[in-house]
Amino acid sequence: MLHENAMCKKIINGFIDYPLITSIFAVDFIILLFLRPPVFFSFIMLGTLAVCCMYLGQKIALFK
């Protein structure tokens, strides 16, 4: 198991290595959190957020 600082460093490096996915994730999260889009659009955005999380989780791979 990784030390907490090493784990945080690995997450931040993963965000830096994939800037397009990181920017999509950040914008999607902020829009869902603060702007309250229509229901159908929010379902699409929630799916996109889930896909971004799974992709980043697979690429970062904290626990092997």
HTML snippet that shows the backbone in 3Dmol.js (N, CA, C, O; Angstrom):
<script src="https://3Dmol.org/build/3Dmol-min.js"></script>
<div id="view" style="width:600px;height:400px;position:relative"></div>
<script>
const pdb = `
ATOM      1  N   MET A   1       0.843  -1.177   0.000  1.00  0.00           N
ATOM      2  CA  MET A   1       0.000   0.000   0.000  1.00  0.00           C
ATOM      3  C   MET A   1       0.892   1.244   0.000  1.00  0.00           C
ATOM      4  O   MET A   1       1.923   1.296   0.671  1.00  0.00           O
ATOM      5  N   LEU A   2       0.471   2.220  -0.757  1.00  0.00           N
ATOM      6  CA  LEU A   2       1.270   3.434  -0.875  1.00  0.00           C
ATOM      7  C   LEU A   2       1.066   4.352   0.317  1.00  0.00           C
ATOM      8  O   LEU A   2       0.009   4.352   0.949  1.00  0.00           O
ATOM      9  N   HIS A   3       2.064   5.110   0.604  1.00  0.00           N
ATOM     10  CA  HIS A   3       1.966   6.130   1.634  1.00  0.00           C
ATOM     11  C   HIS A   3       1.019   7.221   1.136  1.00  0.00           C
ATOM     12  O   HIS A   3       0.870   7.398  -0.073  1.00  0.00           O
ATOM     13  N   GLU A   4       0.385   7.946   2.041  1.00  0.00           N
ATOM     14  CA  GLU A   4      -0.623   8.939   1.671  1.00  0.00           C
ATOM     15  C   GLU A   4      -0.074  10.016   0.741  1.00  0.00           C
ATOM     16  O   GLU A   4      -0.743  10.389  -0.223  1.00  0.00           O
ATOM     17  N   ASN A   5       1.133  10.527   1.009  1.00  0.00           N
ATOM     18  CA  ASN A   5       1.721  11.560   0.155  1.00  0.00           C
ATOM     19  C   ASN A   5       2.054  11.012  -1.224  1.00  0.00           C
ATOM     20  O   ASN A   5       1.874  11.703  -2.227  1.00  0.00           O
ATOM     21  N   ALA A   6       2.533   9.787  -1.282  1.00  0.00           N
ATOM     22  CA  ALA A   6       2.840   9.172  -2.570  1.00  0.00           C
ATOM     23  C   ALA A   6       1.572   8.949  -3.376  1.00  0.00           C
ATOM     24  O   ALA A   6       1.576   9.085  -4.599  1.00  0.00           O
ATOM     25  N   MET A   7       0.478   8.604  -2.687  1.00  0.00           N
ATOM     26  CA  MET A   7      -0.793   8.391  -3.360  1.00  0.00           C
ATOM     27  C   MET A   7      -1.323   9.710  -3.935  1.00  0.00           C
ATOM     28  O   MET A   7      -1.794   9.749  -5.072  1.00  0.00           O
ATOM     29  N   CYS A   8      -1.246  10.784  -3.152  1.00  0.00           N
ATOM     30  CA  CYS A   8      -1.686  12.097  -3.634  1.00  0.00           C
ATOM     31  C   CYS A   8      -0.839  12.556  -4.810  1.00  0.00           C
ATOM     32  O   CYS A   8      -1.358  13.131  -5.766  1.00  0.00           O
ATOM     33  N   LYS A   9       0.460  12.304  -4.742  1.00  0.00           N
ATOM     34  CA  LYS A   9       1.355  12.688  -5.833  1.00  0.00           C
ATOM     35  C   LYS A   9       1.023  11.907  -7.100  1.00  0.00           C
ATOM     36  O   LYS A   9       1.076  12.459  -8.200  1.00  0.00           O
ATOM     37  N   LYS A  10       0.685  10.636  -6.956  1.00  0.00           N
ATOM     38  CA  LYS A  10       0.326   9.818  -8.106  1.00  0.00           C
ATOM     39  C   LYS A  10      -0.983  10.296  -8.733  1.00  0.00           C
ATOM     40  O   LYS A  10      -1.115  10.295  -9.957  1.00  0.00           O
ATOM     41  N   ILE A  11      -1.950  10.702  -7.912  1.00  0.00           N
ATOM     42  CA  ILE A  11      -3.225  11.225  -8.428  1.00  0.00           C
ATOM     43  C   ILE A  11      -2.996  12.529  -9.170  1.00  0.00           C
ATOM     44  O   ILE A  11      -3.520  12.712 -10.269  1.00  0.00           O
ATOM     45  N   ILE A  12      -2.227  13.434  -8.596  1.00  0.00           N
ATOM     46  CA  ILE A  12      -1.963  14.721  -9.241  1.00  0.00           C
ATOM     47  C   ILE A  12      -1.195  14.518 -10.543  1.00  0.00           C
ATOM     48  O   ILE A  12      -1.483  15.181 -11.539  1.00  0.00           O
ATOM     49  N   ASN A  13      -0.227  13.614 -10.546  1.00  0.00           N
ATOM     50  CA  ASN A  13       0.495  13.317 -11.785  1.00  0.00           C
ATOM     51  C   ASN A  13      -0.424  12.711 -12.839  1.00  0.00           C
ATOM     52  O   ASN A  13      -0.254  12.969 -14.031  1.00  0.00           O
ATOM     53  N   GLY A  14      -1.390  11.914 -12.417  1.00  0.00           N
ATOM     54  CA  GLY A  14      -2.368  11.363 -13.357  1.00  0.00           C
ATOM     55  C   GLY A  14      -3.229  12.441 -13.964  1.00  0.00           C
ATOM     56  O   GLY A  14      -3.538  12.386 -15.155  1.00  0.00           O
ATOM     57  N   PHE A  15      -3.629  13.432 -13.164  1.00  0.00           N
ATOM     58  CA  PHE A  15      -4.403  14.547 -13.702  1.00  0.00           C
ATOM     59  C   PHE A  15      -3.569  15.378 -14.672  1.00  0.00           C
ATOM     60  O   PHE A  15      -4.087  15.865 -15.677  1.00  0.00           O
ATOM     61  N   ILE A  16      -2.290  15.540 -14.377  1.00  0.00           N
ATOM     62  CA  ILE A  16      -1.408  16.325 -15.260  1.00  0.00           C
ATOM     63  C   ILE A  16      -1.131  15.563 -16.561  1.00  0.00           C
ATOM     64  O   ILE A  16      -1.030  16.179 -17.622  1.00  0.00           O
ATOM     65  N   ASP A  17      -1.009  14.246 -16.494  1.00  0.00           N
ATOM     66  CA  ASP A  17      -0.713  13.445 -17.680  1.00  0.00           C
ATOM     67  C   ASP A  17      -1.873  13.393 -18.673  1.00  0.00           C
ATOM     68  O   ASP A  17      -1.648  13.186 -19.866  1.00  0.00           O
ATOM     69  N   TYR A  18      -3.103  13.576 -18.208  1.00  0.00           N
ATOM     70  CA  TYR A  18      -4.282  13.504 -19.069  1.00  0.00           C
ATOM     71  C   TYR A  18      -5.073  14.807 -18.964  1.00  0.00           C
ATOM     72  O   TYR A  18      -6.121  14.841 -18.320  1.00  0.00           O
ATOM     73  N   PRO A  19      -4.577  15.887 -19.594  1.00  0.00           N
ATOM     74  CA  PRO A  19      -5.216  17.197 -19.411  1.00  0.00           C
ATOM     75  C   PRO A  19      -6.612  17.295 -20.025  1.00  0.00           C
ATOM     76  O   PRO A  19      -7.465  17.997 -19.481  1.00  0.00           O
ATOM     77  N   LEU A  20      -6.870  16.611 -21.139  1.00  0.00           N
ATOM     78  CA  LEU A  20      -8.195  16.680 -21.757  1.00  0.00           C
ATOM     79  C   LEU A  20      -9.248  16.034 -20.864  1.00  0.00           C
ATOM     80  O   LEU A  20     -10.307  16.618 -20.635  1.00  0.00           O
ATOM     81  N   ILE A  21      -8.968  14.846 -20.363  1.00  0.00           N
ATOM     82  CA  ILE A  21      -9.902  14.151 -19.478  1.00  0.00           C
ATOM     83  C   ILE A  21     -10.076  14.931 -18.170  1.00  0.00           C
ATOM     84  O   ILE A  21     -11.182  15.005 -17.635  1.00  0.00           O
ATOM     85  N   THR A  22      -9.008  15.502 -17.667  1.00  0.00           N
ATOM     86  CA  THR A  22      -9.075  16.286 -16.438  1.00  0.00           C
ATOM     87  C   THR A  22      -9.936  17.523 -16.618  1.00  0.00           C
ATOM     88  O   THR A  22     -10.736  17.852 -15.743  1.00  0.00           O
ATOM     89  N   SER A  23      -9.785  18.215 -17.746  1.00  0.00           N
ATOM     90  CA  SER A  23     -10.593  19.417 -17.967  1.00  0.00           C
ATOM     91  C   SER A  23     -12.061  19.061 -18.178  1.00  0.00           C
ATOM     92  O   SER A  23     -12.939  19.776 -17.696  1.00  0.00           O
ATOM     93  N   ILE A  24     -12.343  17.969 -18.889  1.00  0.00           N
ATOM     94  CA  ILE A  24     -13.735  17.527 -19.042  1.00  0.00           C
ATOM     95  C   ILE A  24     -14.326  17.176 -17.692  1.00  0.00           C
ATOM     96  O   ILE A  24     -15.461  17.547 -17.394  1.00  0.00           O
ATOM     97  N   PHE A  25     -13.566  16.463 -16.873  1.00  0.00           N
ATOM     98  CA  PHE A  25     -14.017  16.085 -15.542  1.00  0.00           C
ATOM     99  C   PHE A  25     -14.318  17.317 -14.684  1.00  0.00           C
ATOM    100  O   PHE A  25     -15.363  17.388 -14.038  1.00  0.00           O
ATOM    101  N   ALA A  26     -13.398  18.287 -14.681  1.00  0.00           N
ATOM    102  CA  ALA A  26     -13.554  19.470 -13.833  1.00  0.00           C
ATOM    103  C   ALA A  26     -14.748  20.318 -14.278  1.00  0.00           C
ATOM    104  O   ALA A  26     -15.551  20.741 -13.446  1.00  0.00           O
ATOM    105  N   VAL A  27     -14.866  20.564 -15.571  1.00  0.00           N
ATOM    106  CA  VAL A  27     -15.976  21.384 -16.078  1.00  0.00           C
ATOM    107  C   VAL A  27     -17.306  20.686 -15.838  1.00  0.00           C
ATOM    108  O   VAL A  27     -18.277  21.318 -15.421  1.00  0.00           O
ATOM    109  N   ASP A  28     -17.354  19.391 -16.100  1.00  0.00           N
ATOM    110  CA  ASP A  28     -18.584  18.623 -15.888  1.00  0.00           C
ATOM    111  C   ASP A  28     -19.001  18.651 -14.426  1.00  0.00           C
ATOM    112  O   ASP A  28     -20.177  18.845 -14.116  1.00  0.00           O
ATOM    113  N   PHE A  29     -18.046  18.460 -13.532  1.00  0.00           N
ATOM    114  CA  PHE A  29     -18.341  18.463 -12.100  1.00  0.00           C
ATOM    115  C   PHE A  29     -18.845  19.831 -11.636  1.00  0.00           C
ATOM    116  O   PHE A  29     -19.812  19.910 -10.878  1.00  0.00           O
ATOM    117  N   ILE A  30     -18.201  20.898 -12.083  1.00  0.00           N
ATOM    118  CA  ILE A  30     -18.605  22.248 -11.670  1.00  0.00           C
ATOM    119  C   ILE A  30     -19.984  22.598 -12.208  1.00  0.00           C
ATOM    120  O   ILE A  30     -20.794  23.190 -11.494  1.00  0.00           O
ATOM    121  N   ILE A  31     -20.263  22.237 -13.466  1.00  0.00           N
ATOM    122  CA  ILE A  31     -21.587  22.522 -14.029  1.00  0.00           C
ATOM    123  C   ILE A  31     -22.663  21.767 -13.267  1.00  0.00           C
ATOM    124  O   ILE A  31     -23.703  22.336 -12.938  1.00  0.00           O
ATOM    125  N   LEU A  32     -22.424  20.490 -12.982  1.00  0.00           N
ATOM    126  CA  LEU A  32     -23.417  19.719 -12.237  1.00  0.00           C
ATOM    127  C   LEU A  32     -23.601  20.233 -10.812  1.00  0.00           C
ATOM    128  O   LEU A  32     -24.703  20.183 -10.264  1.00  0.00           O
ATOM    129  N   LEU A  33     -22.535  20.719 -10.226  1.00  0.00           N
ATOM    130  CA  LEU A  33     -22.597  21.150  -8.837  1.00  0.00           C
ATOM    131  C   LEU A  33     -23.277  22.507  -8.674  1.00  0.00           C
ATOM    132  O   LEU A  33     -24.062  22.698  -7.746  1.00  0.00           O
ATOM    133  N   PHE A  34     -22.984  23.443  -9.564  1.00  0.00           N
ATOM    134  CA  PHE A  34     -23.435  24.814  -9.351  1.00  0.00           C
ATOM    135  C   PHE A  34     -24.550  25.301 -10.277  1.00  0.00           C
ATOM    136  O   PHE A  34     -25.323  26.170  -9.872  1.00  0.00           O
ATOM    137  N   LEU A  35     -24.669  24.784 -11.495  1.00  0.00           N
ATOM    138  CA  LEU A  35     -25.598  25.373 -12.451  1.00  0.00           C
ATOM    139  C   LEU A  35     -26.950  24.678 -12.559  1.00  0.00           C
ATOM    140  O   LEU A  35     -27.892  25.264 -13.093  1.00  0.00           O
ATOM    141  N   ARG A  36     -27.072  23.474 -12.079  1.00  0.00           N
ATOM    142  CA  ARG A  36     -28.331  22.729 -12.104  1.00  0.00           C
ATOM    143  C   ARG A  36     -28.943  22.689 -13.502  1.00  0.00           C
ATOM    144  O   ARG A  36     -29.955  23.345 -13.752  1.00  0.00           O
ATOM    145  N   PRO A  37     -28.324  21.907 -14.440  1.00  0.00           N
ATOM    146  CA  PRO A  37     -28.851  21.820 -15.805  1.00  0.00           C
ATOM    147  C   PRO A  37     -30.162  21.036 -15.838  1.00  0.00           C
ATOM    148  O   PRO A  37     -30.536  20.422 -14.840  1.00  0.00           O
ATOM    149  N   PRO A  38     -30.868  21.049 -16.981  1.00  0.00           N
ATOM    150  CA  PRO A  38     -32.106  20.255 -17.103  1.00  0.00           C
ATOM    151  C   PRO A  38     -31.846  18.767 -16.846  1.00  0.00           C
ATOM    152  O   PRO A  38     -30.711  18.300 -16.942  1.00  0.00           O
ATOM    153  N   VAL A  39     -32.896  18.043 -16.523  1.00  0.00           N
ATOM    154  CA  VAL A  39     -32.769  16.659 -16.053  1.00  0.00           C
ATOM    155  C   VAL A  39     -32.095  15.763 -17.087  1.00  0.00           C
ATOM    156  O   VAL A  39     -31.152  15.046 -16.753  1.00  0.00           O
ATOM    157  N   PHE A  40     -32.556  15.790 -18.328  1.00  0.00           N
ATOM    158  CA  PHE A  40     -31.981  14.908 -19.347  1.00  0.00           C
ATOM    159  C   PHE A  40     -30.501  15.220 -19.567  1.00  0.00           C
ATOM    160  O   PHE A  40     -29.678  14.308 -19.655  1.00  0.00           O
ATOM    161  N   PHE A  41     -30.169  16.494 -19.653  1.00  0.00           N
ATOM    162  CA  PHE A  41     -28.775  16.904 -19.846  1.00  0.00           C
ATOM    163  C   PHE A  41     -27.924  16.522 -18.636  1.00  0.00           C
ATOM    164  O   PHE A  41     -26.760  16.152 -18.788  1.00  0.00           O
ATOM    165  N   SER A  42     -28.495  16.608 -17.448  1.00  0.00           N
ATOM    166  CA  SER A  42     -27.727  16.239 -16.255  1.00  0.00           C
ATOM    167  C   SER A  42     -27.460  14.729 -16.212  1.00  0.00           C
ATOM    168  O   SER A  42     -26.419  14.313 -15.702  1.00  0.00           O
ATOM    169  N   PHE A  43     -28.372  13.902 -16.732  1.00  0.00           N
ATOM    170  CA  PHE A  43     -28.116  12.463 -16.809  1.00  0.00           C
ATOM    171  C   PHE A  43     -26.960  12.164 -17.768  1.00  0.00           C
ATOM    172  O   PHE A  43     -26.112  11.318 -17.486  1.00  0.00           O
ATOM    173  N   ILE A  44     -26.939  12.862 -18.893  1.00  0.00           N
ATOM    174  CA  ILE A  44     -25.850  12.689 -19.849  1.00  0.00           C
ATOM    175  C   ILE A  44     -24.528  13.126 -19.212  1.00  0.00           C
ATOM    176  O   ILE A  44     -23.510  12.449 -19.355  1.00  0.00           O
ATOM    177  N   MET A  45     -24.550  14.255 -18.511  1.00  0.00           N
ATOM    178  CA  MET A  45     -23.333  14.755 -17.874  1.00  0.00           C
ATOM    179  C   MET A  45     -22.882  13.848 -16.739  1.00  0.00           C
ATOM    180  O   MET A  45     -21.683  13.674 -16.526  1.00  0.00           O
ATOM    181  N   LEU A  46     -23.824  13.271 -16.014  1.00  0.00           N
ATOM    182  CA  LEU A  46     -23.475  12.334 -14.947  1.00  0.00           C
ATOM    183  C   LEU A  46     -22.816  11.080 -15.516  1.00  0.00           C
ATOM    184  O   LEU A  46     -21.873  10.546 -14.933  1.00  0.00           O
ATOM    185  N   GLY A  47     -23.317  10.619 -16.651  1.00  0.00           N
ATOM    186  CA  GLY A  47     -22.685   9.483 -17.327  1.00  0.00           C
ATOM    187  C   GLY A  47     -21.283   9.819 -17.784  1.00  0.00           C
ATOM    188  O   GLY A  47     -20.368   9.006 -17.653  1.00  0.00           O
ATOM    189  N   THR A  48     -21.109  11.027 -18.324  1.00  0.00           N
ATOM    190  CA  THR A  48     -19.784  11.469 -18.746  1.00  0.00           C
ATOM    191  C   THR A  48     -18.836  11.553 -17.558  1.00  0.00           C
ATOM    192  O   THR A  48     -17.669  11.174 -17.658  1.00  0.00           O
ATOM    193  N   LEU A  49     -19.338  12.046 -16.443  1.00  0.00           N
ATOM    194  CA  LEU A  49     -18.521  12.131 -15.231  1.00  0.00           C
ATOM    195  C   LEU A  49     -18.094  10.737 -14.759  1.00  0.00           C
ATOM    196  O   LEU A  49     -16.952  10.543 -14.342  1.00  0.00           O
ATOM    197  N   ALA A  50     -19.005   9.776 -14.826  1.00  0.00           N
ATOM    198  CA  ALA A  50     -18.675   8.407 -14.427  1.00  0.00           C
ATOM    199  C   ALA A  50     -17.620   7.801 -15.350  1.00  0.00           C
ATOM    200  O   ALA A  50     -16.703   7.119 -14.892  1.00  0.00           O
ATOM    201  N   VAL A  51     -17.755   8.053 -16.658  1.00  0.00           N
ATOM    202  CA  VAL A  51     -16.780   7.531 -17.617  1.00  0.00           C
ATOM    203  C   VAL A  51     -15.406   8.147 -17.376  1.00  0.00           C
ATOM    204  O   VAL A  51     -14.396   7.446 -17.430  1.00  0.00           O
ATOM    205  N   CYS A  52     -15.359   9.451 -17.112  1.00  0.00           N
ATOM    206  CA  CYS A  52     -14.073  10.115 -16.827  1.00  0.00           C
ATOM    207  C   CYS A  52     -13.437   9.539 -15.565  1.00  0.00           C
ATOM    208  O   CYS A  52     -12.229   9.308 -15.525  1.00  0.00           O
ATOM    209  N   CYS A  53     -14.240   9.310 -14.549  1.00  0.00           N
ATOM    210  CA  CYS A  53     -13.716   8.738 -13.302  1.00  0.00           C
ATOM    211  C   CYS A  53     -13.158   7.335 -13.528  1.00  0.00           C
ATOM    212  O   CYS A  53     -12.090   7.001 -13.014  1.00  0.00           O
ATOM    213  N   MET A  54     -13.878   6.510 -14.295  1.00  0.00           N
ATOM    214  CA  MET A  54     -13.403   5.157 -14.541  1.00  0.00           C
ATOM    215  C   MET A  54     -12.136   5.162 -15.391  1.00  0.00           C
ATOM    216  O   MET A  54     -11.225   4.371 -15.146  1.00  0.00           O
ATOM    217  N   TYR A  55     -12.069   6.039 -16.382  1.00  0.00           N
ATOM    218  CA  TYR A  55     -10.874   6.122 -17.234  1.00  0.00           C
ATOM    219  C   TYR A  55      -9.662   6.559 -16.423  1.00  0.00           C
ATOM    220  O   TYR A  55      -8.598   5.945 -16.503  1.00  0.00           O
ATOM    221  N   LEU A  56      -9.829   7.629 -15.635  1.00  0.00           N
ATOM    222  CA  LEU A  56      -8.710   8.103 -14.818  1.00  0.00           C
ATOM    223  C   LEU A  56      -8.311   7.070 -13.767  1.00  0.00           C
ATOM    224  O   LEU A  56      -7.125   6.883 -13.495  1.00  0.00           O
ATOM    225  N   GLY A  57      -9.288   6.410 -13.188  1.00  0.00           N
ATOM    226  CA  GLY A  57      -8.982   5.368 -12.208  1.00  0.00           C
ATOM    227  C   GLY A  57      -8.205   4.219 -12.811  1.00  0.00           C
ATOM    228  O   GLY A  57      -7.318   3.659 -12.166  1.00  0.00           O
ATOM    229  N   GLN A  58      -8.531   3.860 -14.051  1.00  0.00           N
ATOM    230  CA  GLN A  58      -7.809   2.789 -14.732  1.00  0.00           C
ATOM    231  C   GLN A  58      -6.388   3.224 -15.077  1.00  0.00           C
ATOM    232  O   GLN A  58      -5.451   2.434 -14.961  1.00  0.00           O
ATOM    233  N   LYS A  59      -6.224   4.473 -15.497  1.00  0.00           N
ATOM    234  CA  LYS A  59      -4.904   4.947 -15.901  1.00  0.00           C
ATOM    235  C   LYS A  59      -3.997   5.222 -14.699  1.00  0.00           C
ATOM    236  O   LYS A  59      -2.790   4.994 -14.773  1.00  0.00           O
ATOM    237  N   ILE A  60      -4.560   5.701 -13.611  1.00  0.00           N
ATOM    238  CA  ILE A  60      -3.742   5.987 -12.421  1.00  0.00           C
ATOM    239  C   ILE A  60      -3.377   4.690 -11.705  1.00  0.00           C
ATOM    240  O   ILE A  60      -2.232   4.532 -11.281  1.00  0.00           O
ATOM    241  N   ALA A  61      -4.316   3.762 -11.559  1.00  0.00           N
ATOM    242  CA  ALA A  61      -4.114   2.440 -10.958  1.00  0.00           C
ATOM    243  C   ALA A  61      -3.357   2.535  -9.635  1.00  0.00           C
ATOM    244  O   ALA A  61      -2.209   2.101  -9.538  1.00  0.00           O
ATOM    245  N   LEU A  62      -4.002   3.101  -8.624  1.00  0.00           N
ATOM    246  CA  LEU A  62      -3.361   3.273  -7.322  1.00  0.00           C
ATOM    247  C   LEU A  62      -3.014   1.949  -6.657  1.00  0.00           C
ATOM    248  O   LEU A  62      -1.951   1.817  -6.050  1.00  0.00           O
ATOM    249  N   PHE A  63      -3.908   0.964  -6.768  1.00  0.00           N
ATOM    250  CA  PHE A  63      -3.705  -0.309  -6.091  1.00  0.00           C
ATOM    251  C   PHE A  63      -3.548  -1.407  -7.130  1.00  0.00           C
ATOM    252  O   PHE A  63      -4.473  -1.695  -7.890  1.00  0.00           O
ATOM    253  N   LYS A  64      -2.377  -2.013  -7.156  1.00  0.00           N
ATOM    254  CA  LYS A  64      -2.144  -3.106  -8.114  1.00  0.00           C
ATOM    255  C   LYS A  64      -2.005  -4.408  -7.372  1.00  0.00           C
ATOM    256  O   LYS A  64      -1.804  -5.452  -7.991  1.00  0.00           O
TER     257      LYS A  64
END
`;
const viewer = $3Dmol.createViewer("view");
viewer.addModel(pdb, "pdb");
viewer.setStyle({}, {cartoon: {color: "spectrum"}});
viewer.zoomTo();
viewer.render();
</script>
